Amino acid sequence: MRTLGYFLIAFLLGITAAAQVRAPERSSPEERERIQQRLKKENEARRNEMIQRRAQGGVRVFEDEEGVPLLTNRGERYSERGDLKEIVIEYDPIVVPNRLRRLSARDKHSASDLADLVRHYARQYALDEHLVFAIIRIESAFDQHAVSSAGARGYMQLMPATAAEMGVRDIFDPAQNIAGGTQYLARMLELFDNNERLALAAYNAGPENVRRYNGIPPFQETRNYVRLVQQYAKLYKNEGIGDADVSPRADGMAHQLASAAADDMYTVHFRSGLSQPAERILEEDNYYYLQYQGRTVPVRKDLVSSIDEPA
């Protein structure tokens, strides 16, 4: 992110619609409002169900004053503590319609392919499709196989731990990756009262950092990330996403982080076959807490196959 110059945005914004670009199909404001209201009711029902299930002895999630999550199956130990509050972030199973599975086997996708995927999952989670497309541009620079030094993968740079929690079976499958990324973004919007800037900051730096700083964290990378995603989203709204240039580039966030050394890190191996580094690993009940680059990522122990100590 630090090396992505502003001249690129200025250049792209300058090439306005000299060419006739077909406007993408969009939902009406009334339809989006109906979707938002339906999702709100579903989220409320899911939240109530989760609270009831956790009250009966299931996993409960608490958050400390700095926004760091704590997952436990012994909630009675923490429910009376004044410095903790209970939170709920529940993921839905990943579903890929048959008509989109044809894209899974491809190593190269056209703008039309990506637009189909983005529109489907943006509508499913009542998101702005142009915003999702912009996130893909900034996260992976349209490289389906992009991998960051933190272990984030694919178009929307899903962390293996988060992907495992959401039931993503193949993190490089474009449909599953975009399904997971859009769902995660929708959960961040839900968590931060539909504040787009805070949700984007949480997508980049983690929700715990947004809560800790009570706003966008003072990280230059995160501030640039939020600004650039919103600028690209505006560009795609003006020009459409169906004919965008989606050739893989080398200026995405994943490529810039890939050169970071990790000799003194833990390496966490997941049963899915993926791995990711961690500077520190905390253990509580049935969860590991992987800390890396200012973020804390919880993952169930049963999803971890082994952990390598630092060299």
C-alpha positions in Angstrom: 0.0 0.0 0.0 2.8 2.4 0.8 4.2 2.2 -2.7 0.9 2.6 -4.5 1.2 6.2 -5.8 -1.6 8.6 -6.1 -0.7 9.2 -9.7 -2.3 5.9 -10.6 -5.7 7.0 -9.2 -5.4 10.3 -10.9 -4.6 8.7 -14.2 -7.5 6.2 -13.9 -9.9 8.9 -12.9 -8.8 10.9 -15.9 -9.7 8.2 -18.4 -13.4 8.9 -18.1 -16.1 7.4 -20.3 -14.6 8.2 -23.7 -15.5 4.6 -24.4 -19.1 3.6 -24.1 -19.2 1.4 -21.0 -22.3 -0.7 -20.4 -23.7 0.3 -17.0 -23.9 -2.7 -14.6 -27.3 -3.9 -13.5 -28.2 -2.5 -10.1 -30.8 -3.1 -7.5 -33.3 -0.3 -6.9 -33.1 1.6 -3.6 -36.4 0.0 -2.5 -35.0 -3.5 -3.2 -31.8 -2.7 -1.3 -33.9 -1.4 1.6 -35.9 -4.6 1.6 -32.7 -6.7 1.6 -31.3 -4.6 4.5 -34.4 -5.1 6.6 -34.5 -8.8 5.9 -30.8 -9.2 6.8 -31.3 -7.1 9.9 -34.2 -9.4 11.1 -32.1 -12.5 10.2 -29.1 -11.1 12.2 -31.3 -10.3 15.2 -32.8 -13.9 15.1 -29.3 -15.4 14.7 -27.9 -13.3 17.5 -30.7 -14.3 19.9 -30.3 -17.9 18.9 -26.5 -17.8 19.5 -27.0 -16.1 22.9 -29.4 -18.8 23.9 -27.2 -21.6 22.7 -24.2 -20.1 24.5 -26.2 -19.7 27.7 -26.7 -23.5 27.5 -23.0 -24.2 27.6 -21.8 -23.5 24.0 -19.0 -21.1 22.9 -19.4 -17.5 24.1 -17.4 -14.5 22.9 -16.3 -11.6 25.1 -14.3 -8.5 24.3 -12.0 -6.6 26.6 -11.7 -2.8 26.8 -9.1 -2.8 24.0 -11.4 -4.7 21.7 -9.5 -8.0 21.9 -11.9 -11.0 21.6 -11.9 -13.9 24.0 -13.7 -17.1 23.0 -14.6 -19.6 25.7 -16.9 -22.5 26.5 -16.9 -21.5 30.2 -18.7 -18.2 30.0 -19.6 -18.2 33.6 -16.0 -17.4 34.4 -16.2 -14.1 32.5 -19.8 -13.0 32.4 -19.6 -11.1 35.7 -16.4 -9.2 34.9 -16.9 -5.5 34.4 -14.0 -5.1 31.9 -15.6 -7.6 29.4 -18.7 -7.5 27.3 -20.2 -10.3 25.3 -20.3 -9.9 21.5 -21.6 -12.0 18.6 -20.1 -12.4 15.2 -21.7 -15.5 13.5 -20.8 -16.7 10.0 -23.1 -18.4 7.6 -22.1 -21.5 5.6 -20.5 -20.7 2.3 -22.8 -21.6 -0.6 -21.8 -21.5 -4.3 -24.7 -21.8 -6.8 -24.2 -24.3 -9.7 -24.1 -21.6 -12.3 -21.0 -20.0 -10.6 -19.1 -23.3 -10.1 -18.0 -23.2 -13.7 -15.6 -20.4 -12.7 -13.9 -22.5 -10.0 -11.6 -24.4 -12.4 -10.4 -21.4 -14.2 -6.9 -19.9 -13.6 -7.8 -16.6 -15.4 -11.0 -14.7 -15.1 -12.5 -12.0 -17.3 -14.0 -8.8 -15.9 -17.4 -10.3 -16.8 -16.6 -13.5 -14.7 -15.6 -11.4 -11.7 -18.5 -9.1 -12.1 -20.9 -12.1 -12.0 -19.3 -13.4 -8.8 -19.2 -10.0 -7.1 -22.8 -9.1 -8.0 -24.1 -12.4 -6.7 -22.5 -12.1 -3.3 -22.8 -8.4 -3.0 -26.6 -8.8 -3.4 -26.7 -11.7 -1.0 -25.1 -9.5 1.7 -26.7 -6.2 0.6 -23.3 -4.7 -0.3 -22.3 -2.1 -2.9 -20.8 -4.3 -5.7 -18.4 -1.5 -6.7 -17.0 -1.4 -3.2 -16.4 -5.1 -3.3 -14.7 -4.9 -6.7 -12.5 -2.1 -5.3 -11.5 -4.2 -2.3 -10.4 -7.0 -4.7 -8.4 -4.4 -6.7 -6.5 -3.1 -3.6 -6.2 -6.4 -1.7 -4.9 -8.7 -4.4 -4.6 -6.6 -7.6 -6.8 -9.1 -9.3 -4.4 -12.0 -8.7 -6.4 -15.1 -7.8 -3.4 -16.8 -6.3 -2.0 -13.8 -4.3 -0.6 -14.7 -0.8 0.5 -12.1 1.7 3.2 -12.6 4.3 0.5 -13.0 6.9 -0.9 -15.9 5.0 -4.0 -14.1 3.6 -5.0 -15.6 0.3 -6.9 -15.1 -2.9 -8.9 -12.3 -4.5 -10.2 -10.9 -1.2 -7.2 -12.0 0.9 -8.9 -14.2 3.4 -6.9 -15.3 6.4 -6.9 -19.2 6.7 -8.3 -19.0 10.3 -11.2 -16.8 9.2 -11.8 -18.9 6.1 -11.9 -22.1 8.3 -14.4 -20.5 10.6 -16.7 -19.7 7.7 -16.4 -23.1 6.2 -14.4 -22.1 3.1 -13.1 -25.4 1.7 -10.8 -24.0 -1.1 -9.5 -20.6 -0.3 -8.3 -20.0 -3.8 -11.6 -20.9 -5.4 -12.8 -17.5 -6.7 -16.4 -18.1 -5.8 -15.7 -19.3 -2.2 -13.1 -16.6 -1.7 -15.4 -13.8 -2.7 -18.3 -15.4 -0.8 -16.1 -15.4 2.3 -14.8 -11.9 1.8 -18.2 -10.3 1.2 -19.6 -12.1 4.2 -16.7 -10.8 6.4 -17.2 -7.3 5.1 -21.0 -7.5 5.8 -20.2 -8.6 9.4 -17.8 -5.7 9.8 -20.5 -3.3 8.6 -23.0 -4.9 11.0 -20.4 -4.7 13.9 -19.8 -0.9 13.2 -23.3 0.2 12.5 -23.0 0.3 8.7 -20.1 2.9 8.9 -18.3 2.1 5.6 -15.0 3.7 6.6 -14.8 1.8 9.9 -15.8 -1.4 8.3 -13.0 -1.0 5.7 -10.6 -0.2 8.4 -11.7 -3.4 10.3 -11.3 -5.4 7.1 -7.7 -4.2 6.8 -6.5 -3.9 10.4 -8.9 -6.1 12.3 -12.0 -5.1 14.3 -10.1 -5.2 17.5 -7.9 -2.3 16.4 -10.9 -0.2 15.3 -12.4 -0.6 18.7 -9.1 0.0 20.5 -8.6 3.3 18.8 -12.4 4.2 18.7 -12.1 4.9 15.0 -9.8 4.3 12.0 -6.4 3.2 13.6 -3.5 5.6 13.2 -1.7 3.2 10.8 -0.7 4.8 7.5 -1.3 1.6 5.6 -4.9 1.4 7.0 -5.6 5.0 6.3 -4.3 4.7 2.7 -6.3 1.5 2.3 -9.6 3.1 3.3 -9.0 6.1 1.0 -7.9 4.0 -2.0 -10.8 1.5 -1.7 -13.3 4.3 -1.6 -11.6 6.1 -4.6 -11.7 2.9 -6.7 -15.3 2.3 -5.7 -16.2 5.7 -7.0 -14.3 5.0 -10.2 -16.1 1.7 -10.8 -19.4 3.3 -10.1 -18.7 5.8 -12.9 -17.3 3.4 -15.4 -18.9 0.0 -14.4 -17.2 -3.2 -13.5 -18.1 -5.4 -16.4 -15.3 -4.1 -18.7 -12.7 -3.2 -16.0 -9.1 -4.1 -16.6 -8.6 -7.2 -14.3 -5.2 -8.3 -15.5 -3.1 -9.3 -12.4 -0.7 -6.5 -11.3 2.1 -6.4 -8.8 0.9 -3.4 -6.7 -1.7 -5.1 -4.5 -1.4 -5.2 -0.8 -0.5 -9.0 -0.8 2.5 -8.4 -3.1 3.8 -5.6 -1.0 3.7 -7.6 2.2 5.1 -10.7 0.6 8.7 -9.6 1.1 8.4 -9.4 4.9 10.8 -11.8 6.7 9.2 -14.3 9.2 12.2 -16.2 10.5 11.3 -15.4 14.1 7.6 -16.2 13.8 5.5 -19.2 14.7 3.9 -21.0 11.8 0.4 -22.3 12.3 -0.6 -25.2 10.1 -4.3 -25.8 9.5 -6.0 -29.1 8.7 -7.1 -27.5 5.4 -3.4 -27.6 4.4 -2.9 -23.8 4.7 -0.7 -22.0 7.1 -0.1 -18.5 8.5 2.6 -16.9 10.7 2.1 -15.5 14.2 4.3 -13.3 16.4 2.6 -14.6 19.5 0.1 -17.3 20.3 -2.2 -17.2 23.3 -4.3 -20.2 24.4 -7.7 -20.2 26.1 -10.1 -23.1 26.4 -10.8 -24.4 22.9 -9.2 -21.5 21.0 -5.8 -20.2 19.9 -5.3 -16.5 19.5 -2.9 -15.7 16.8 -1.3 -12.2 17.0 0.4 -10.8 14.0 1.0 -7.2 12.7 -1.2 -5.7 15.4 -4.1 -8.1 14.8 -5.5 -10.9 16.9 -7.2 -13.8 15.0 -9.0 -16.5 17.0 -9.1 -20.0 15.6 -10.5 -23.2 17.0 -7.9 -25.7 18.1 -9.6 -28.5 16.2 -8.9 -26.6 13.0 -5.1 -26.6 13.7 -2.9 -29.6 12.8 0.4 -28.3 14.2 2.4 -25.2 15.2 6.1 -24.7 14.4 8.2 -22.8 16.9 10.3 -19.8 15.7 13.6 -20.7 14.2 
